[in-house]
Amino acid sequence: MPTTQSFTEYDYSVAKGFVLSALLWGVVGMSVGLTLAFELIFPELNANLPWLTFNRLRPLHTNAVIFGFTLAGIFASWYYVSQRVLKVRMVLPVLAKAHLVLFNLIIVLAAYTLLAGHSTSKEYHELPWWLDVVIVVMWLMWGGHMFAMLGARKEKTLYVSLWYFMACFLGVGMLFLFNGLAIPTWFVTQTGNWWHSVSMYAGTNDAQVQWWFGHNAVAFVLTVPIIAISYYFIPKQANQPVYSYRLSLWSFWGLIFVYLWAGPHHLIYSTVPDWVQTLGVVFSLILIIPSWGSMVNLLLTMSGKWEQLKTDPIAKLLVIGSTFYGFATLEGPVQAIKSVNAIAHFTDWIVGHVHNGALGWVGFTIMGAIYHMVPRMYNTRLYSVKLAENQFWVQTLGIVFYFTSMWVAGITQGSMWRTTDQFGNLAYSFLDTVRAMVPYWSLRAVGGTLYLAGFIMFIYNIRMTIRNAADFQVDGEQSTSSGSVQAA
Amino acid sequence: MLEKETGSIFEFIEKNSLLMGVSIFVIITIGGIVEVIPSFTQSARPIAGLKPYSALELAGRQIYIRESCNACHSQLIRPFKAETDRYGAYSLSGEYAYDRPFLWGSRRTGPDLHRVGNYRTTDWHEAHFKNARAVSPGSNMPNFPWLFEDSVDVGTVHAEMVTVRDVFGVPYDQGDNPQSGKTLEATRQLVIEEAGPVIEAMKDQSVKDAYAQGDVKDVVALIAYLNRMK
C-alpha cells in the first residue's frame, strides 16, 4: 500500500461521475429485474406492450446491471484507486471525462435498442453491431487512460488491484471482439435494417464461442475487477495490509488461467464435443482453488479486526461481499458437475447462483467501495451509519430470500421434469412444473423488493452525504463508525 | 507490508506494466485456443438432408430473435429419456449448421422448442400467441397481439439470405433446397407464396384480409418457422 498523501492532490471529477452513474443504472437495472420477477407471476403486467414483455426486458435487466451498474462501479473505483496506488494525479482528464460521457450514452442507446428488439440474441452480448463498435471505442478510451496512468506512475511496483484491472481490460477486450464478430447485412445487399447482422459462427461453433464469452464475461466483469476493488478497499477499511502477498500472486495467475477453460460447463449434454464438456467440468472444479485463494486472502485481511464488523457497515458490506464470492465460487463448480448439471441446467437454480454473485459479491462490494470513496472524495463524513447498517440487513435478508427460493425452485422443477410414474411415463406436464414455481417466484420477488429497497436507502445515504458535504467539510481522511481511518 | 518474493520473476513483472499486460494476455488466450479451435470445422457440418431456412422461415427466425424468445425457450434436447419422451429425439450438432446465431437458450421458463413442429399446429400457435393462458391455463407466457399487426420485414430477410448465401456459402437454390430471392422483389414473392398454406390454416380474418392485399403479418412467419422445427 502506498504511504500517506494528501487527497487534495487527486482529481476525483470522473470518479464522482461514475459513482452517480452506478447509482442511476443500479436502480434502473434492479427495478427492471423486479418487474421481471413480478411478470413471471403476473404476465398481464406487460399491458400487451411489446417493450414491456418479459422477453424484451430480460436483456435490458442483465445489460443494465452488468454493464451499467457494475461497470460504472468498476470505473469509479479505477479513477479513484489508480491515482492513489500509482501516486499520480489523474492524467488526461479530457479523455477520462469523454469516457464517462460515452459510457452513459452507450447505456442509454443500449436500453433503446433492446426495448426496440434490435437484439443479436447472444446472452450479455445482445447489442447491435454498430453499438459494439462504439463500445470498443469506449473500452479503448479506458485502456488508453489505464496505460497512460501506468506510464506516468511514481510508484514502480504495481499493486495487486492493478493486475486485476489490467486483466479486466485485456480479457473483456479479447472476449468481446471475438464473440461479436458478425457481418452487417446492409453492407452486403443495401436492403433491410442497417443495424441487422449475421453471426460469423453457426450452430455449435456459435454456442462454443458465445459461452467462452459468456462465462468469461462473468470472469472479467463480475469477478476480476471486483477482486481489484476488494483488494484495495478491504485493506483500507480495515486499515491493515493484505494478508498474504504470495496468496494474491498465485490466486491471480491461477484464476486468470483457469477461468478461460471453464466456459463449456454452460454446454453440458449439448452438442459440443464430449471432451470439451469434460475439460470444462474439470477446470470448473479446479477453479475453486484460485477463487478461494482470493476469498481467504481478502477475509484474513480482517485478522485481528473482526470486532470492526460489529460497528462498521462498510466493512460488513465488503466482508460479506467476499464471503458471497466464496459461496458462489463453490456453488458454480458444484452445478458444473455433470450429474448435478443434468438437473440444474435450464432451471432457476442457475438464476439463483448468478444472483448470489451479483447481489452478494458484486453489489455489496461496489456499494461498500462507494461508501468508502464518497466521504473521502467530497471531504465530509457519511450521512448516516445507522441507515447503512439497516440497509445492510435489509439487503442481506433480500439475498437470503432470493437464493433459498431459487434453490428450491430449481431443484424442484429440474426433478419434476424427469419424474416418471410407475409405468415409466412422465409424471408432470410442463405446465404442472410452471404452476409449481409460483410460490418460489413470489418469495424471490420479496427478496428482490428488499434488495431494491436497500439500494434506495443506499442512494439516499449517498445523496445526503454529498448534499451535506458543504456543511461538514473536515480536514484529512474521514472516520466512519469504525474509528479514524488512515489516509491513503 | 506484504512479504515480497525478492528477485523473483514476479517481482520483475510487477514493476514492468507492459510485460504484465502481455503476460496476462498470453495466459488468458490459452483456454480458448485449446477448447474452441480443434473441433471448429467438424462442428459446423450440416447433417444429411438439412435444408437452409426458406424466406418465410428466416423471417420468422428474425422475429423469434427480435422478441428474445430464447430468453424463456431452449432449442436443445439433451440425451436423457425424460427429455426425449417430452420433446422428441435428442439434438444433433449437424442440425444447427445454418443457425446464425444459435438459439439454445439457458433457462426453460417455457418448454423446449427444437421439435415443436412435430406436435403443435398452426392454429394452436395462432390461438396461443393471441392469448396463451386461454390455451394453456397457468401459463405465464405473455400475449403477442402485435404479431398480428406488424408486417414481415422482407428487406431484412432478403439481406440475410443473400449474406449467408454469398458469404457463408449456404446452399440455397440447390436440389430441392429453398430458393433465395435473386432480387428483393423475388424474395417478396417467395414470402407471399410460402405464406399461403400457413394462412389457410389460420382463423384470424385480419391476417387473411391483409394477405389478400399482398401483406404478410409477422405471426405467419413466426408460425412457419416453428412448424419447421422438427
Boltz contact constraints between the chains, C-beta under 6 A:
constraints:
  - contact:
      token1: [A, 40]
      token2: [B, 140]
      max_distance: 6.0
  - contact:
      token1: [A, 43]
      token2: [B, 140]
      max_distance: 6.0
  - contact:
      token1: [A, 43]
      token2: [B, 142]
      max_distance: 6.0
  - contact:
      token1: [A, 46]
      token2: [B, 142]
      max_distance: 6.0
  - contact:
      token1: [A, 48]
      token2: [B, 143]
      max_distance: 6.0
  - contact:
      token1: [A, 48]
      token2: [B, 145]
      max_distance: 6.0
  - contact:
      token1: [A, 50]
      token2: [B, 146]
      max_distance: 6.0
  - contact:
      token1: [A, 53]
      token2: [B, 142]
      max_distance: 6.0
  - contact:
      token1: [A, 55]
      token2: [B, 67]
      max_distance: 6.0
  - contact:
      token1: [A, 55]
      token2: [B, 68]
      max_distance: 6.0
  - contact:
      token1: [A, 55]
      token2: [B, 71]
      max_distance: 6.0
  - contact:
      token1: [A, 58]
      token2: [B, 71]
      max_distance: 6.0
  - contact:
      token1: [A, 59]
      token2: [B, 68]
      max_distance: 6.0
  - contact:
      token1: [A, 117]
      token2: [B, 66]
      max_distance: 6.0
  - contact:
      token1: [A, 119]
      token2: [B, 68]
      max_distance: 6.0
  - contact:
      token1: [A, 121]
      token2: [B, 65]
      max_distance: 6.0
  - contact:
      token1: [A, 121]
      token2: [B, 70]
      max_distance: 6.0
  - contact:
      token1: [A, 121]
      token2: [B, 101]
      max_distance: 6.0
  - contact:
      token1: [A, 122]
      token2: [B, 101]
      max_distance: 6.0
  - contact:
      token1: [A, 150]
      token2: [B, 17]
      max_distance: 6.0
  - contact:
      token1: [A, 156]
      token2: [B, 15]
      max_distance: 6.0
  - contact:
      token1: [A, 157]
      token2: [B, 14]
      max_distance: 6.0
  - contact:
      token1: [A, 157]
      token2: [B, 15]
      max_distance: 6.0
  - contact:
      token1: [A, 158]
      token2: [B, 14]
      max_distance: 6.0
  - contact:
      token1: [A, 166]
      token2: [B, 21]
      max_distance: 6.0
  - contact:
      token1: [A, 166]
      token2: [B, 24]
      max_distance: 6.0
  - contact:
      token1: [A, 167]
      token2: [B, 24]
      max_distance: 6.0
  - contact:
      token1: [A, 170]
      token2: [B, 24]
      max_distance: 6.0
  - contact:
      token1: [A, 170]
      token2: [B, 25]
      max_distance: 6.0
  - contact:
      token1: [A, 171]
      token2: [B, 28]
      max_distance: 6.0
  - contact:
      token1: [A, 183]
      token2: [B, 163]
      max_distance: 6.0
  - contact:
      token1: [A, 183]
      token2: [B, 167]
      max_distance: 6.0
  - contact:
      token1: [A, 185]
      token2: [B, 159]
      max_distance: 6.0
  - contact:
      token1: [A, 185]
      token2: [B, 160]
      max_distance: 6.0
  - contact:
      token1: [A, 185]
      token2: [B, 163]
      max_distance: 6.0
  - contact:
      token1: [A, 188]
      token2: [B, 163]
      max_distance: 6.0
  - contact:
      token1: [A, 189]
      token2: [B, 159]
      max_distance: 6.0
  - contact:
      token1: [A, 189]
      token2: [B, 162]
      max_distance: 6.0
  - contact:
      token1: [A, 191]
      token2: [B, 155]
      max_distance: 6.0
  - contact:
      token1: [A, 191]
      token2: [B, 158]
      max_distance: 6.0
  - contact:
      token1: [A, 191]
      token2: [B, 159]
      max_distance: 6.0
  - contact:
      token1: [A, 191]
      token2: [B, 184]
      max_distance: 6.0
  - contact:
      token1: [A, 192]
      token2: [B, 155]
      max_distance: 6.0
  - contact:
      token1: [A, 192]
      token2: [B, 156]
      max_distance: 6.0
  - contact:
      token1: [A, 192]
      token2: [B, 159]
      max_distance: 6.0
  - contact:
      token1: [A, 193]
      token2: [B, 156]
      max_distance: 6.0
  - contact:
      token1: [A, 196]
      token2: [B, 156]
      max_distance: 6.0
  - contact:
      token1: [A, 198]
      token2: [B, 100]
      max_distance: 6.0
  - contact:
      token1: [A, 198]
      token2: [B, 160]
      max_distance: 6.0
  - contact:
      token1: [A, 198]
      token2: [B, 163]
      max_distance: 6.0
  - contact:
      token1: [A, 199]
      token2: [B, 100]
      max_distance: 6.0
  - contact:
      token1: [A, 199]
      token2: [B, 101]
      max_distance: 6.0
  - contact:
      token1: [A, 202]
      token2: [B, 44]
      max_distance: 6.0
  - contact:
      token1: [A, 202]
      token2: [B, 97]
      max_distance: 6.0
  - contact:
      token1: [A, 202]
      token2: [B, 99]
      max_distance: 6.0
  - contact:
      token1: [A, 202]
      token2: [B, 100]
      max_distance: 6.0
  - contact:
      token1: [A, 203]
      token2: [B, 96]
      max_distance: 6.0
  - contact:
      token1: [A, 203]
      token2: [B, 97]
      max_distance: 6.0
  - contact:
      token1: [A, 203]
      token2: [B, 99]
      max_distance: 6.0
  - contact:
      token1: [A, 203]
      token2: [B, 102]
      max_distance: 6.0
  - contact:
      token1: [A, 204]
      token2: [B, 43]
      max_distance: 6.0
  - contact:
      token1: [A, 204]
      token2: [B, 93]
      max_distance: 6.0
  - contact:
      token1: [A, 204]
      token2: [B, 96]
      max_distance: 6.0
  - contact:
      token1: [A, 205]
      token2: [B, 40]
      max_distance: 6.0
  - contact:
      token1: [A, 205]
      token2: [B, 43]
      max_distance: 6.0
  - contact:
      token1: [A, 205]
      token2: [B, 44]
      max_distance: 6.0
  - contact:
      token1: [A, 206]
      token2: [B, 101]
      max_distance: 6.0
  - contact:
      token1: [A, 206]
      token2: [B, 102]
      max_distance: 6.0
  - contact:
      token1: [A, 207]
      token2: [B, 102]
      max_distance: 6.0
  - contact:
      token1: [A, 207]
      token2: [B, 104]
      max_distance: 6.0
  - contact:
      token1: [A, 208]
      token2: [B, 36]
      max_distance: 6.0
  - contact:
      token1: [A, 212]
      token2: [B, 32]
      max_distance: 6.0
  - contact:
      token1: [A, 212]
      token2: [B, 36]
      max_distance: 6.0
  - contact:
      token1: [A, 241]
      token2: [B, 1]
      max_distance: 6.0
  - contact:
      token1: [A, 241]
      token2: [B, 2]
      max_distance: 6.0
  - contact:
      token1: [A, 242]
      token2: [B, 2]
      max_distance: 6.0
  - contact:
      token1: [A, 245]
      token2: [B, 2]
      max_distance: 6.0
  - contact:
      token1: [A, 245]
      token2: [B, 3]
      max_distance: 6.0
  - contact:
      token1: [A, 249]
      token2: [B, 10]
      max_distance: 6.0
  - contact:
      token1: [A, 256]
      token2: [B, 27]
      max_distance: 6.0
  - contact:
      token1: [A, 256]
      token2: [B, 28]
      max_distance: 6.0
  - contact:
      token1: [A, 257]
      token2: [B, 27]
      max_distance: 6.0
  - contact:
      token1: [A, 260]
      token2: [B, 28]
      max_distance: 6.0
  - contact:
      token1: [A, 260]
      token2: [B, 31]
      max_distance: 6.0
  - contact:
      token1: [A, 260]
      token2: [B, 32]
      max_distance: 6.0
  - contact:
      token1: [A, 261]
      token2: [B, 31]
      max_distance: 6.0
  - contact:
      token1: [A, 269]
      token2: [B, 78]
      max_distance: 6.0
  - contact:
      token1: [A, 270]
      token2: [B, 76]
      max_distance: 6.0
  - contact:
      token1: [A, 271]
      token2: [B, 91]
      max_distance: 6.0
  - contact:
      token1: [A, 271]
      token2: [B, 93]
      max_distance: 6.0
  - contact:
      token1: [A, 273]
      token2: [B, 39]
      max_distance: 6.0
  - contact:
      token1: [A, 276]
      token2: [B, 35]
      max_distance: 6.0
  - contact:
      token1: [A, 346]
      token2: [B, 74]
      max_distance: 6.0
  - contact:
      token1: [A, 346]
      token2: [B, 107]
      max_distance: 6.0
  - contact:
      token1: [A, 346]
      token2: [B, 108]
      max_distance: 6.0
  - contact:
      token1: [A, 417]
      token2: [B, 82]
      max_distance: 6.0
  - contact:
      token1: [A, 418]
      token2: [B, 82]
      max_distance: 6.0
  - contact:
      token1: [A, 426]
      token2: [B, 85]
      max_distance: 6.0
  - contact:
      token1: [A, 426]
      token2: [B, 86]
      max_distance: 6.0
  - contact:
      token1: [A, 430]
      token2: [B, 111]
      max_distance: 6.0
  - contact:
      token1: [A, 431]
      token2: [B, 136]
      max_distance: 6.0
  - contact:
      token1: [A, 431]
      token2: [B, 138]
      max_distance: 6.0
  - contact:
      token1: [A, 435]
      token2: [B, 138]
      max_distance: 6.0
